Amino acid sequence: MSAESGKVSPSGGQAMKRAAIAIGIFVVLTGLLFYFDPENLYLWAKAVHVIAVISWMAGMLYLPRLFVYHVDAEPGSVQSETFKVMERRLLRAIINPAMIVTWVFGLWLAWKGFGFAGGWLHAKIAAVVALSGVHGYLAGSVRRFAEDRNTKPARHWRMINEIPTILMIIIVILVIVKPF
């Protein structure tokens, strides 16, 4: 992104195009796996779900760290504009698609594997809803940073960075241990 024009550089547009192509290829390959191996459809869906969760969590853990460093950059500086590009690309190319795939496959797995039954599953879904809320807060924060309207200090972003970790721990324990 050019600091003077505020426009995405050609390489930025190319990166988003490559990300869209990669997501498209992933969707097509996933569809082919389901078509050619229907007996293992549940296992393939679970694998895709876990891959999506890992991608979503990676982005959810990295984005607040970018904010920590972005806070210290002078608005309008080259460094600030670089952070804006990084934050936007991370959100659009990784975090948003990963969250969507996580939800789609997760809901299908909950229906197909458990019929939405079980207290642990309801608690897990509640934790994933909370994680989605954090996702929404971070997405709004990307917009605020892009408009140079962030008012939160680095300490705030360091604390926000811990929330996805705590939710991830809760979700993993619920899925593996199934305590209730």
C-alpha positions as CSV (number, residue, x, y, z in Angstrom):
1,M,0.0,0.0,0.0
2,S,1.3,3.4,-0.9
3,A,1.4,5.8,2.0
4,E,0.7,8.7,-0.3
5,S,-2.2,7.3,-2.3
6,G,-3.7,4.9,0.3
7,K,-4.2,2.4,-2.6
8,V,-3.1,-1.3,-2.6
9,S,0.0,-1.9,-4.6
10,P,-0.2,-4.3,-7.6
11,S,1.6,-6.9,-5.5
12,G,-1.1,-6.6,-2.8
13,G,-3.8,-7.3,-5.4
14,Q,-1.8,-10.2,-6.7
15,A,-1.4,-11.6,-3.2
16,M,-5.2,-11.5,-2.6
17,K,-5.8,-13.1,-6.0
18,R,-3.3,-15.9,-5.2
19,A,-5.1,-16.4,-1.8
20,A,-8.5,-16.6,-3.5
21,I,-7.1,-19.1,-6.0
22,A,-5.6,-21.2,-3.2
23,I,-8.9,-21.3,-1.4
24,G,-10.7,-22.3,-4.6
25,I,-8.3,-25.1,-5.2
26,F,-8.7,-26.3,-1.6
27,V,-12.5,-26.3,-2.0
28,V,-12.3,-28.2,-5.2
29,L,-9.8,-30.8,-3.8
30,T,-12.0,-31.2,-0.7
31,G,-15.0,-31.8,-3.0
32,L,-13.1,-34.4,-5.0
33,L,-12.1,-36.2,-1.8
34,F,-15.7,-36.4,-0.7
35,Y,-16.7,-37.7,-4.1
36,F,-14.0,-40.3,-4.5
37,D,-14.0,-41.5,-0.9
38,P,-17.6,-41.2,0.4
39,E,-17.1,-44.0,3.0
40,N,-14.7,-41.8,4.8
41,L,-16.6,-38.6,4.4
42,Y,-16.8,-38.0,8.1
43,L,-13.1,-38.5,8.6
44,W,-12.3,-36.2,5.7
45,A,-14.7,-33.5,7.1
46,K,-13.0,-33.8,10.5
47,A,-9.6,-33.4,8.9
48,V,-10.7,-30.3,6.9
49,H,-12.3,-28.9,10.1
50,V,-9.1,-29.4,12.1
51,I,-7.0,-27.7,9.3
52,A,-9.4,-24.8,9.3
53,V,-9.3,-24.5,13.1
54,I,-5.5,-24.4,13.1
55,S,-5.5,-21.7,10.4
56,W,-8.2,-19.7,12.2
57,M,-6.3,-19.9,15.5
58,A,-3.0,-18.9,13.9
59,G,-4.6,-15.8,12.5
60,M,-6.4,-15.0,15.7
61,L,-3.2,-15.3,17.7
62,Y,-1.1,-13.2,15.2
63,L,-3.5,-10.3,14.5
64,P,-3.5,-8.8,18.1
65,R,0.3,-9.1,18.1
66,L,0.3,-7.0,14.9
67,F,-1.8,-4.5,16.8
68,V,0.7,-4.4,19.6
69,Y,3.4,-3.2,17.2
70,H,1.0,-1.1,15.1
71,V,0.1,1.1,18.2
72,D,3.7,2.3,18.3
73,A,3.8,3.3,14.6
74,E,3.2,6.9,13.8
75,P,-0.1,7.3,11.9
76,G,0.5,7.8,8.2
77,S,4.1,6.5,8.4
78,V,5.4,3.8,6.1
79,Q,5.5,1.4,9.0
80,S,1.8,2.1,9.9
81,E,0.7,1.7,6.3
82,T,2.6,-1.6,6.1
83,F,0.8,-2.9,9.3
84,K,-2.5,-1.9,7.7
85,V,-1.8,-4.0,4.7
86,M,-0.6,-7.0,6.8
87,E,-3.7,-6.8,9.1
88,R,-6.1,-6.5,6.2
89,R,-4.6,-9.4,4.3
90,L,-4.4,-11.6,7.3
91,L,-8.1,-11.0,8.1
92,R,-9.4,-11.4,4.5
93,A,-7.1,-14.1,3.2
94,I,-6.7,-16.4,6.2
95,I,-8.8,-15.6,9.3
96,N,-12.2,-15.0,7.6
97,P,-12.1,-18.0,5.2
98,A,-10.8,-20.3,8.0
99,M,-13.6,-19.2,10.3
100,I,-16.2,-19.9,7.7
101,V,-14.8,-23.4,6.9
102,T,-14.5,-24.1,10.6
103,W,-18.1,-23.3,11.2
104,V,-19.5,-25.1,8.1
105,F,-17.6,-28.3,8.8
106,G,-18.0,-28.1,12.5
107,L,-21.8,-27.8,12.4
108,W,-21.9,-30.7,9.9
109,L,-19.8,-32.8,12.2
110,A,-21.9,-31.9,15.2
111,W,-25.0,-32.9,13.3
112,K,-23.7,-36.0,11.6
113,G,-21.6,-37.3,14.5
114,F,-23.6,-36.3,17.5
115,G,-27.0,-35.1,16.4
116,F,-26.2,-31.9,18.3
117,A,-26.5,-33.9,21.6
118,G,-24.2,-33.7,24.6
119,G,-23.5,-31.0,27.2
120,W,-19.9,-30.9,26.2
121,L,-20.9,-30.1,22.6
122,H,-23.2,-27.3,23.6
123,A,-20.4,-25.8,25.8
124,K,-18.0,-26.2,22.9
125,I,-20.4,-24.4,20.5
126,A,-20.8,-21.6,23.1
127,A,-17.0,-21.3,23.3
128,V,-16.8,-21.1,19.5
129,V,-19.5,-18.5,19.4
130,A,-17.4,-16.5,22.0
131,L,-14.3,-17.0,19.7
132,S,-16.4,-15.7,16.8
133,G,-17.3,-12.7,18.9
134,V,-13.6,-12.0,19.4
135,H,-13.1,-12.5,15.7
136,G,-15.7,-9.8,15.1
137,Y,-14.0,-7.4,17.6
138,L,-10.7,-7.9,15.8
139,A,-12.2,-7.4,12.4
140,G,-13.7,-4.1,13.6
141,S,-10.3,-3.2,15.0
142,V,-8.7,-3.8,11.7
143,R,-11.1,-1.2,10.3
144,R,-10.3,1.3,13.1
145,F,-6.6,0.9,12.6
146,A,-7.0,1.3,8.8
147,E,-8.8,4.6,9.5
148,D,-6.2,5.6,12.2
149,R,-8.9,5.6,14.8
150,N,-7.4,3.1,17.3
151,T,-7.6,4.4,20.9
152,K,-6.4,1.3,22.7
153,P,-2.8,1.0,24.1
154,A,-0.5,-1.9,23.4
155,R,-1.3,-3.4,26.9
156,H,-5.0,-3.8,25.8
157,W,-3.9,-5.8,22.7
158,R,-1.6,-7.9,24.7
159,M,-4.5,-8.9,27.0
160,I,-6.9,-9.4,24.0
161,N,-4.2,-11.7,22.6
162,E,-4.8,-14.1,25.5
163,I,-8.5,-14.5,24.9
164,P,-8.3,-16.8,21.8
165,T,-5.7,-18.9,23.7
166,I,-8.0,-19.4,26.7
167,L,-11.0,-20.2,24.5
168,M,-8.8,-22.7,22.4
169,I,-7.8,-24.5,25.6
170,I,-11.4,-24.7,26.8
171,I,-12.5,-26.0,23.3
172,V,-9.8,-28.7,23.1
173,I,-10.6,-29.9,26.6
174,L,-14.3,-30.1,25.8
175,V,-13.6,-32.1,22.6
176,I,-11.0,-34.5,23.9
177,V,-12.2,-35.1,27.5
178,K,-15.9,-34.5,27.0
179,P,-16.3,-33.8,30.7
180,F,-20.2,-33.7,30.6
